[in-house]
Amino acid sequence: MWSKREQAPTEHKCIISVARAAYGILQFIMRHTYLLIAILGVCFVAGGQAAKQPAKPTPPASAKAQPQPPSDEELMAKAAQATIDWDSSTTKGAKVDVLLIKKEQAEGKPVMQYRLKVSGAPKTKLYNLIAWPIMVAQPATIMEGLAIAADGTVGCPPNSNRSCAQRFKGAELKLTYTPAIGEIYRHALISEDHITRIFFSIVPAPMVEQDKTCSLE
């Protein structure tokens, strides 16, 4: 009997030890669970803040290289070719002579005046005077209603109601220029029916290169 009574306290102590161990394990698990929850919470907060941060703007693509403007030599070559093509577009058989009638100075600048004499073109038509300055993209009409007289000179009829009457009504056409050195003036007489075309160009003050006894315009 006595041996049984001594075993009871031992069994009771074992149960208490097991309970304490289980309680310790449970506390350990709970501590680590709280720690894990805290870590996860920090991660979720950090992730939310990262998601709220605006995306960095994409750097703009580098601008395309702009085409280089043409050089002075290229512009001169283009203007020269355009003038050659302009002068060669005259109606077959027609011709114009540009005659200098006055050359003087005004305020230190040269002033030159010309008249036109046309051959090989119908004298029964009216013509428009066209100008195409070098620095302008397209030619334009500057005077309408001109006629070719019997002697070939060009003027505005006395009974004209066209734009030529504003300056030359009943008078001969005179072209006056205040030119720069080497400046080209391109003109054309175009009949109102667009059949007869007379193209010409003038360089009132040509560039002159001199080398001893020779000169070149």
Secondary structure, DSSP 8 states (H G I E B T S, - for coil): -HHHHHHHHHHHHHHHHHHHHHHHHHHHHHHHHHHHHHHHHHHHHHHHHHHHS------------------HHHHHHHHHHHHHHHHTTS-TT-EEEEEEEEEEEETTEEEEEEEEEEESS-SSSEEEEEE--TTSSS-EEEEEEEEE-TTSBEEB-TT--STTHHHHBTSB--EEE---TT--EEEEEEETTS--EEEEEE-SS---EEETTEEE-
